C-alpha cells in the first residue's frame, strides 16, 4: 500500500474514532423524507515538505494558512501527519470541504490572490520552498459514509 493510501486510510479511521461514527440504529426513510442531494465535495491534499522543512510547513498552517482558508470558505475538516512509514518526517495530509467543485475553484483562486497569503508564502519560502510536492484529489462520500 502506498504512503498516500496509508495516510488516507489512517485519516478516515481517525475521523471515525473521533466521533464521526455511524449511528447504531437506522430508521427507514421514505423518498419524500430523504434529504436533498448535496453537492458538497471533499478535497484530500497531501503535502510533502522539502527536506528538513516539515516543522516550518506545520507552523505556516498553524499560524497563518488555516485562518486565511477560513476567510475564503476553504473549510478544514482535519489535518494529519503519519507517525510511521516513509512519510512520517515529511508529510502533512488534510481534508477540506467545499460546497461544490465550482466553489472550490473560486475559493482557491481568492485564497491564492489574497495579499496576506502572498506575503506569508513569500516569506516562508525565502530560504527555499518548504513544500516539495502537493498531491490533491476530490472525493465524494460513499452512501454508507458517516460524513456527508
C-alpha positions as CSV (number, residue, x, y, z in Angstrom):
1,X,0.0,0.0,0.0
2,X,1.4,3.4,-0.9
3,X,2.2,6.1,1.6
4,X,-0.7,8.2,0.3
5,X,-3.1,5.3,0.6
6,X,-1.9,4.6,4.2
7,X,-2.3,8.2,5.2
8,X,-5.8,8.5,3.7
9,X,-6.9,5.2,5.4
10,X,-5.4,6.4,8.7
11,X,-7.1,9.8,8.3
12,X,-10.5,8.2,7.7
13,X,-10.1,5.8,10.6
14,X,-9.2,8.7,12.9
15,X,-12.4,10.5,11.8
16,X,-14.5,7.5,12.9
17,X,-12.6,7.2,16.1
18,X,-13.1,11.0,16.8
19,X,-16.8,10.5,16.9
20,X,-17.9,10.6,13.3
21,X,-19.2,7.1,13.6
22,X,-22.4,5.7,12.1
23,X,-25.5,5.5,14.4
24,X,-26.1,2.1,15.9
25,X,-29.8,2.2,14.8
26,X,-31.1,3.1,11.4
27,X,-34.6,4.5,10.8
28,X,-36.1,3.8,7.3
29,X,-36.7,7.0,5.4
30,X,-39.1,7.3,2.5
31,X,-38.1,9.1,-0.7
32,X,-40.2,12.1,0.3
33,X,-38.4,12.3,3.7
34,X,-34.9,11.9,2.3
35,X,-32.7,15.0,2.5
36,X,-31.9,16.7,-0.8
37,X,-28.8,15.6,-2.5
38,X,-25.7,17.6,-1.6
39,X,-23.1,18.8,-4.0
40,X,-20.5,19.2,-1.2
41,X,-17.2,17.6,-2.1
42,X,-14.1,16.9,-0.2
43,X,-10.6,17.7,-1.3
44,X,-7.9,15.4,0.1
45,X,-4.5,17.1,-0.1
46,X,-1.1,15.7,0.8
47,X,2.0,17.9,1.1
48,X,5.5,16.5,1.1
49,X,7.7,19.0,2.8
50,X,11.2,19.8,1.4
51,X,14.0,18.1,3.4
52,X,14.0,19.4,7.0
53,X,11.1,21.8,6.4
54,X,8.1,19.9,7.8
55,X,8.1,21.9,11.1
56,X,8.1,25.2,9.0
57,X,5.2,23.9,6.9
58,X,3.2,22.9,10.0
59,X,3.9,26.3,11.6
60,X,2.7,28.1,8.5
61,X,-0.6,26.1,8.6
62,X,-0.9,26.6,12.4
63,X,-0.1,30.3,12.4
64,X,-1.5,31.6,9.1
65,X,-2.9,29.2,6.4
66,X,-5.9,27.9,8.3
67,X,-7.0,31.4,9.3
68,X,-6.7,32.6,5.7
69,X,-8.5,29.4,4.5
70,X,-11.5,30.4,6.7
71,X,-11.6,33.8,5.1
72,X,-12.1,32.2,1.7
73,X,-14.6,29.4,2.6
74,X,-12.0,26.7,2.5
75,X,-13.5,24.5,5.3
76,X,-10.9,22.5,7.2
77,X,-12.1,19.0,8.2
78,X,-8.9,17.6,9.8
79,X,-5.1,17.5,9.5
80,X,-2.8,14.5,9.9
81,X,0.8,13.6,10.0
82,X,1.8,10.0,9.6
83,X,3.5,8.5,12.7
84,X,5.4,5.8,10.9
85,X,6.4,4.8,7.4
86,X,8.5,6.7,4.8
87,X,6.4,9.9,5.0
88,X,6.4,10.3,8.8
89,X,9.0,13.1,8.8
90,X,7.9,14.9,5.6
91,X,4.2,14.5,5.1
92,X,1.1,16.5,6.0
93,X,-2.3,15.4,4.8
94,X,-5.6,17.3,5.3
95,X,-9.1,17.4,4.1
96,X,-11.1,20.4,3.0
97,X,-14.9,20.6,2.4
98,X,-16.3,22.7,-0.5
99,X,-19.8,23.5,-1.4
100,X,-19.1,22.2,-4.9
101,X,-16.2,21.8,-7.3
102,X,-17.0,25.2,-8.8
103,X,-16.9,26.8,-5.3
104,X,-13.6,25.1,-4.7
105,X,-12.1,26.7,-7.8
106,X,-13.4,30.1,-6.9
107,X,-12.3,29.8,-3.2
108,X,-8.8,28.6,-4.2
109,X,-8.4,31.5,-6.7
110,X,-9.4,34.0,-4.0
111,X,-7.0,32.4,-1.5
112,X,-4.1,32.4,-3.9
113,X,-4.7,36.1,-4.7
114,X,-5.1,37.1,-1.0
115,X,-2.3,39.7,-0.3
116,X,-1.7,38.3,3.2
117,X,-1.3,34.8,1.8
118,X,1.1,36.0,-0.9
119,X,3.2,37.8,1.7
120,X,3.2,34.8,4.1
121,X,4.0,32.3,1.3
122,X,6.9,34.5,0.0
123,X,8.3,35.0,3.5
124,X,8.1,31.3,4.4
125,X,9.8,30.3,1.2
126,X,12.6,32.9,1.5
127,X,15.2,30.2,2.2
128,X,13.9,27.7,-0.3
129,X,10.4,26.2,-0.9
130,X,9.1,24.5,2.2
131,X,6.8,22.3,0.0
132,X,8.4,19.9,-2.4
133,X,5.2,18.3,-3.8
134,X,1.4,18.6,-3.4
135,X,-1.0,15.8,-4.3
136,X,-4.6,16.7,-4.4
137,X,-7.9,15.0,-5.4
138,X,-11.6,15.5,-4.9
139,X,-13.8,12.8,-3.4
140,X,-17.5,12.3,-2.7
141,X,-18.6,10.4,0.4
142,X,-19.8,6.9,-0.2
143,X,-23.5,6.3,0.5
144,X,-22.5,4.5,3.7
145,X,-20.1,7.2,4.9
146,X,-20.7,8.7,8.3
147,X,-19.7,12.1,7.0
148,X,-21.5,13.7,4.1
